[in-house]
Amino acid sequence: MNSVSVNLGSKSYEILLQPGLLQDAGARIRDVSLTGKAAIITDSNIAPHYLKPLEESLAAEGYSLSSHVFPAGEASKALSQTEVLCRELIQAGHDRSSFIIALGGGVTGDLAGFVASIFYRGIPFVQIPTTIVSQVDSAVGGKTGVNTPEGKNLIGAFHQPRLVLVDPQTLLSLPGREYREGFAEVIKHAAIRDKEMLQDLEALNPSNQELTAELIARNVAIKARIVEEDERETSGTRALLNFGHTIGHGIEASVPYGTLLHGEAISLGIRAALYLSEQYTKLSPQESQRILHLLKHFQLPLKLGDEIKTESILDKLSRDKKFAGGKQTFVLLNELGDAITTHKVSMQAITESINFIRS
């Protein structure tokens, strides 16, 4: 079995990665000494595939549990759904001795983790991610939260999971579009910290959804090391994980949530960040093209449609959590595998980069 440790003192935890691990979830959760009543939170897409096997695994270990299914989609990542879930947990008899299991993709992990962070002022939770975005990125690091009409993830809390269980076999049930969108985060990791991974990604067949636990673990290790250096994004290191996300989040928030999948918006944001890197750092056009070819390889969008207005994107950027003290934090590449943060990108340059990705 592959495993990656996240070393955060008293908040440390393990990420376990193995095909078929979902069937063994109850025993693995028991191993980390969670003994209360379990609340499974999942969405309407994932529940038909994986809720019953998880319930059976927990029951085999003697856990009392309740299950809570919310409507699938980014629109559910909201304060209104948070309240619904909290009230359901109270009505199901959960208390401060309970724990939550987030079974699903990034929306589920962020939403269920946020519920865990505020329910009875904070109870433990376990992540069981079922999409590439969540397996390689969002299930690790303790960022939880919900969206508002003004922007993504503006309301939330840092709340580390007690355990992360990654079963690559859950990727097999994903629709092709949802499978491929996750590679925006994988390509991001390679671009900022692991240039050699690019060659492995170039060799992958996007239509074959059997992603190995080893490649997922390689991505998780990048995320884990950065989180260890800067858990609450105070030193600037963790901000490197926002490569492509500054403008990408602005694009994603400028259309009704769910119109663009997260990875699709980030793909557009990466193209804008590559353009700015060529203007502000030493990144060569050849290096940019290598990243762009990879995004295209996984059928991710590279052209921003005219229906998404520049003014709307800029308005969302001004409210983004990366915007502070009148300055926007941008992540740029010096070269492949070497990312930096900067406050020197002007609004004019940001506007130019948005216009550039329309071509």
C-alpha positions as CSV (number, residue, x, y, z in Angstrom):
1,M,0.0,0.0,0.0
2,N,1.2,3.5,-0.8
3,S,1.1,6.0,2.0
4,V,2.1,9.7,2.5
5,S,2.4,11.4,5.9
6,V,1.3,14.9,6.6
7,N,3.4,16.0,9.5
8,L,1.7,18.8,11.5
9,G,2.5,17.9,15.1
10,S,-0.7,17.0,17.0
11,K,-2.7,17.4,13.7
12,S,-0.6,14.9,11.7
13,Y,-2.3,12.2,9.6
14,E,-1.8,9.6,7.0
15,I,-3.0,9.4,3.4
16,L,-3.4,5.8,2.4
17,L,-3.6,4.9,-1.3
18,Q,-4.6,1.5,-2.7
19,P,-7.1,0.0,-5.2
20,G,-10.0,-1.4,-3.4
21,L,-9.3,0.5,-0.2
22,L,-13.0,1.6,0.1
23,Q,-13.9,-1.9,1.1
24,D,-11.5,-1.7,4.0
25,A,-12.5,1.8,5.1
26,G,-14.1,0.8,8.4
27,A,-11.0,-1.0,9.6
28,R,-8.7,1.8,8.6
29,I,-10.9,4.3,10.4
30,R,-10.9,2.1,13.5
31,D,-7.1,2.1,13.3
32,V,-7.0,5.9,14.0
33,S,-9.1,5.5,17.1
34,L,-12.3,7.1,15.9
35,T,-15.0,5.5,18.1
36,G,-18.1,7.7,17.9
37,K,-21.1,7.6,15.6
38,A,-20.2,8.2,11.9
39,A,-22.0,10.6,9.6
40,I,-21.4,9.9,5.9
41,I,-21.8,13.0,3.7
42,T,-21.9,12.4,0.0
43,D,-23.7,13.6,-3.1
44,S,-26.4,12.3,-5.3
45,N,-23.9,11.2,-8.0
46,I,-21.6,9.2,-5.7
47,A,-24.1,7.7,-3.4
48,P,-25.4,5.1,-5.9
49,H,-21.9,3.8,-6.5
50,Y,-20.1,3.9,-3.2
51,L,-22.4,4.7,-0.3
52,K,-23.5,1.1,0.4
53,P,-20.0,-0.5,0.3
54,L,-18.9,2.2,2.8
55,E,-21.9,1.7,5.1
56,E,-21.2,-2.1,5.0
57,S,-17.5,-1.6,5.8
58,L,-18.4,0.6,8.8
59,A,-21.1,-1.7,10.0
60,A,-18.7,-4.6,9.9
61,E,-16.5,-2.7,12.4
62,G,-19.5,-2.1,14.7
63,Y,-20.0,1.6,13.9
64,S,-23.3,3.2,14.4
65,L,-23.9,5.6,11.4
66,S,-26.2,7.8,9.4
67,S,-25.9,8.9,5.8
68,H,-26.7,12.3,4.3
69,V,-27.0,12.8,0.6
70,F,-27.0,16.3,-1.0
71,P,-27.7,17.3,-4.6
72,A,-24.5,16.9,-6.7
73,G,-22.9,20.0,-8.1
74,E,-21.0,23.2,-7.2
75,A,-24.2,25.0,-6.4
76,S,-24.5,22.9,-3.2
77,K,-21.2,24.2,-1.9
78,A,-23.1,27.0,-0.1
79,L,-24.1,28.2,3.4
80,S,-27.7,27.1,2.8
81,Q,-26.6,23.5,2.3
82,T,-24.3,23.7,5.3
83,E,-27.2,24.5,7.5
84,V,-29.3,21.7,6.0
85,L,-26.5,19.2,6.8
86,C,-25.9,20.5,10.3
87,R,-29.6,20.2,11.1
88,E,-29.7,16.7,9.7
89,L,-26.8,15.7,11.9
90,I,-28.5,17.1,15.0
91,Q,-31.8,15.3,14.1
92,A,-29.9,12.0,13.5
93,G,-28.5,12.2,17.1
94,H,-24.9,13.3,16.4
95,D,-23.0,15.1,19.0
96,R,-19.4,16.2,19.8
97,S,-18.3,12.5,20.0
98,S,-19.3,11.9,16.4
99,F,-17.2,12.1,13.3
100,I,-17.9,12.9,9.6
101,I,-16.8,11.0,6.5
102,A,-16.6,13.0,3.3
103,L,-17.3,10.6,0.4
104,G,-16.9,12.2,-2.9
105,G,-15.1,14.9,-4.9
106,G,-13.9,18.4,-4.1
107,V,-17.3,19.8,-3.4
108,T,-18.1,17.1,-1.0
109,G,-14.8,17.3,0.8
110,D,-14.9,21.1,1.1
111,L,-18.6,21.1,2.3
112,A,-18.4,18.1,4.6
113,G,-15.1,19.4,6.0
114,F,-16.6,22.8,6.7
115,V,-19.6,21.1,8.4
116,A,-17.1,19.1,10.6
117,S,-15.2,22.3,11.5
118,I,-18.3,24.1,12.9
119,F,-20.6,21.2,14.1
120,Y,-20.5,21.3,17.9
121,R,-17.5,23.7,17.4
122,G,-15.5,21.1,15.5
123,I,-15.6,17.3,15.3
124,P,-13.1,15.0,13.5
125,F,-13.6,14.0,9.9
126,V,-12.2,11.5,7.3
127,Q,-11.7,12.2,3.6
128,I,-12.5,9.5,1.1
129,P,-12.0,11.4,-2.2
130,T,-13.4,9.9,-5.4
131,T,-12.3,12.3,-8.2
132,I,-8.8,13.2,-9.4
133,V,-9.2,16.8,-8.2
134,S,-9.9,15.6,-4.7
135,Q,-7.5,12.7,-4.7
136,V,-4.4,14.7,-5.8
137,D,-5.3,18.0,-4.2
138,S,-8.4,19.1,-2.3
139,A,-8.7,16.2,0.2
140,V,-5.2,17.1,1.6
141,G,-4.3,20.1,3.5
142,G,-7.4,21.0,5.7
143,K,-8.9,23.8,3.6
144,T,-12.7,23.6,3.9
145,G,-15.3,26.1,2.9
146,V,-18.2,27.1,0.7
147,N,-18.8,29.6,-2.1
148,T,-20.9,32.8,-2.2
149,P,-22.1,34.7,-5.2
150,E,-19.2,37.0,-4.7
151,G,-16.5,34.3,-5.1
152,K,-15.2,30.8,-4.4
153,N,-14.2,29.6,-1.0
154,L,-14.6,33.0,0.7
155,I,-16.2,31.4,3.8
156,G,-14.4,28.5,5.4
157,A,-12.0,27.2,8.0
158,F,-8.7,25.3,8.3
159,H,-9.7,21.9,9.6
160,Q,-7.3,19.0,9.0
161,P,-8.8,15.5,8.4
162,R,-7.8,12.6,10.7
163,L,-7.3,10.3,7.8
164,V,-7.4,10.3,4.0
165,L,-8.3,7.1,2.1
166,V,-7.7,7.1,-1.6
167,D,-9.1,4.3,-3.8
168,P,-8.1,4.8,-7.4
169,Q,-10.9,2.4,-8.5
170,T,-13.5,5.1,-7.7
171,L,-12.2,7.0,-10.8
172,L,-13.6,4.3,-13.1
173,S,-17.2,5.5,-12.6
174,L,-16.5,9.1,-13.4
175,P,-17.8,10.6,-16.7
176,G,-14.9,11.3,-19.0
177,R,-15.2,15.1,-18.7
178,E,-15.0,14.9,-14.9
179,Y,-12.1,12.5,-15.0
180,R,-10.1,14.7,-17.4
181,E,-10.7,18.0,-15.6
182,G,-8.7,16.7,-12.6
183,F,-5.6,16.7,-14.7
184,A,-5.4,20.5,-14.5
185,E,-4.4,20.1,-10.8
186,V,-1.9,17.3,-11.7
187,I,-0.3,19.4,-14.4
188,K,-0.2,22.3,-11.9
189,H,1.8,20.2,-9.4
190,A,4.2,19.2,-12.2
191,A,4.6,22.8,-13.3
192,I,5.4,24.2,-9.9
193,R,7.4,21.3,-8.2
194,D,8.1,18.2,-10.4
195,K,9.2,18.9,-14.0
196,E,10.0,15.2,-14.5
197,M,6.3,14.3,-14.0
198,L,5.5,16.1,-17.2
199,Q,7.0,13.2,-19.2
200,D,4.8,10.7,-17.3
201,L,1.7,12.7,-18.0
202,E,2.5,13.1,-21.7
203,A,2.6,9.3,-21.9
204,L,-0.9,8.8,-20.4
205,N,-3.9,7.9,-22.4
206,P,-6.7,10.3,-21.3
207,S,-9.4,7.8,-22.2
208,N,-7.9,5.2,-19.9
209,Q,-9.2,6.0,-16.4
210,E,-7.0,3.6,-14.5
211,L,-4.7,6.1,-12.9
212,T,-2.1,4.4,-10.7
213,A,-1.9,4.9,-6.9
214,E,1.8,5.7,-7.4
215,L,1.1,8.7,-9.6
216,I,-1.6,9.9,-7.2
217,A,0.8,9.5,-4.3
218,R,3.5,11.5,-6.1
219,N,1.0,14.4,-6.4
220,V,-0.1,14.0,-2.8
221,A,3.5,14.2,-1.6
222,I,4.0,17.5,-3.3
223,K,0.8,18.9,-1.7
224,A,1.8,17.4,1.7
225,R,5.3,18.9,1.8
226,I,3.9,22.3,0.9
227,V,1.2,22.1,3.6
228,E,3.8,21.1,6.1
229,E,5.8,24.2,5.3
230,D,2.9,26.6,5.4
231,E,-0.3,25.1,6.9
232,R,-2.3,28.3,7.0
233,E,-0.8,30.0,4.0
234,T,1.0,32.7,6.1
235,S,4.6,32.4,4.8
236,G,3.7,32.4,1.1
237,T,4.8,28.8,0.3
238,R,1.3,27.3,0.2
239,A,0.3,30.1,-2.2
240,L,2.3,28.2,-4.8
241,L,-0.6,25.8,-5.0
242,N,-2.6,28.6,-6.5
243,F,-0.8,28.5,-9.8
244,G,-3.5,29.1,-12.4
245,H,-6.1,29.7,-9.7
246,T,-6.1,33.5,-9.4
247,I,-7.7,34.2,-12.8
248,G,-9.1,30.6,-12.9
249,H,-11.3,31.3,-9.8
250,G,-12.4,34.6,-11.3
251,I,-13.5,32.8,-14.5
252,E,-15.2,30.1,-12.5
253,A,-17.1,32.6,-10.4
254,S,-18.2,34.7,-13.4
255,V,-20.6,32.0,-14.6
256,P,-23.3,30.0,-12.7
257,Y,-21.5,27.5,-10.5
258,G,-21.1,24.2,-12.4
259,T,-21.1,25.8,-15.9
260,L,-17.4,25.3,-16.0
261,L,-15.8,22.4,-14.0
262,H,-13.1,23.5,-11.6
263,G,-10.3,22.0,-13.6
264,E,-11.6,23.6,-16.8
265,A,-11.5,27.0,-15.3
266,I,-8.1,26.3,-13.9
267,S,-6.8,25.3,-17.3
268,L,-7.8,28.7,-18.6
269,G,-6.1,30.3,-15.6
270,I,-2.9,28.3,-16.2
271,R,-2.8,29.7,-19.7
272,A,-3.1,33.2,-18.4
273,A,-0.4,32.5,-15.8
274,L,1.9,31.2,-18.4
275,Y,1.4,34.4,-20.5
276,L,2.2,36.5,-17.4
277,S,5.2,34.3,-16.6
278,E,6.7,35.0,-20.0
279,Q,6.3,38.7,-19.3
280,Y,7.6,38.9,-15.8
281,T,10.0,36.0,-15.3
282,K,12.4,33.8,-17.3
283,L,9.9,31.2,-18.5
284,S,10.4,30.5,-22.2
285,P,7.7,30.2,-24.8
286,Q,8.8,26.6,-25.4
287,E,8.2,25.7,-21.8
288,S,4.8,27.4,-21.9
289,Q,3.9,25.4,-25.0
290,R,4.8,22.1,-23.3
291,I,2.2,22.9,-20.5
292,L,-0.4,24.0,-23.1
293,H,0.1,20.8,-25.1
294,L,-0.5,18.8,-22.0
295,L,-3.7,20.7,-21.2
296,K,-4.9,20.1,-24.7
297,H,-3.9,16.4,-24.5
298,F,-6.4,16.1,-21.7
299,Q,-9.0,18.0,-23.7
300,L,-9.1,20.9,-21.3
301,P,-10.1,24.3,-22.6
302,L,-7.6,26.9,-23.6
303,K,-9.8,29.6,-25.1
304,L,-12.0,31.9,-23.0
305,G,-15.4,32.5,-24.5
306,D,-16.7,36.0,-25.2
307,E,-19.7,35.4,-23.0
308,I,-17.5,35.6,-19.9
309,K,-16.8,39.3,-19.5
310,T,-13.4,40.7,-18.5
311,E,-15.0,43.1,-16.2
312,S,-16.8,40.3,-14.3
313,I,-13.5,38.4,-13.9
314,L,-11.7,41.5,-12.6
315,D,-14.6,42.1,-10.2
316,K,-14.3,38.6,-8.8
317,L,-10.6,38.9,-8.5
318,S,-11.0,42.0,-6.3
319,R,-13.0,39.9,-3.8
320,D,-10.8,36.8,-4.0
321,K,-9.1,35.7,-0.8
322,K,-5.7,36.0,-2.5
323,F,-6.4,39.8,-2.8
324,A,-5.2,41.6,0.3
325,G,-4.0,45.1,1.1
326,G,-4.9,46.2,-2.4
327,K,-2.5,43.7,-3.9
328,Q,-3.2,40.5,-5.8
329,T,-0.8,37.5,-5.2
330,F,0.2,35.8,-8.4
331,V,2.0,32.6,-8.9
332,L,4.3,32.6,-11.8
333,L,6.9,30.1,-13.2
334,N,10.6,31.0,-13.5
335,E,11.0,27.7,-15.3
336,L,9.2,24.4,-15.3
337,G,9.3,23.0,-11.7
338,D,10.2,26.4,-10.2
339,A,7.4,28.6,-9.1
340,I,7.4,32.0,-7.3
341,T,4.8,34.3,-5.8
342,T,4.7,38.0,-6.7
343,H,2.7,41.2,-6.0
344,K,4.2,43.0,-9.0
345,V,1.6,42.0,-11.7
346,S,-0.3,45.1,-12.6
347,M,-4.0,45.2,-13.3
348,Q,-3.2,46.2,-16.8
349,A,-1.2,43.0,-17.3
350,I,-3.9,41.0,-15.7
351,T,-6.4,42.5,-18.2
352,E,-4.0,41.8,-21.1
353,S,-3.7,38.1,-20.0
354,I,-7.4,37.7,-19.9
355,N,-7.7,39.2,-23.4
356,F,-4.9,37.0,-24.5
357,I,-6.6,33.7,-23.6
358,R,-9.6,34.7,-25.8
359,S,-7.4,34.2,-28.8
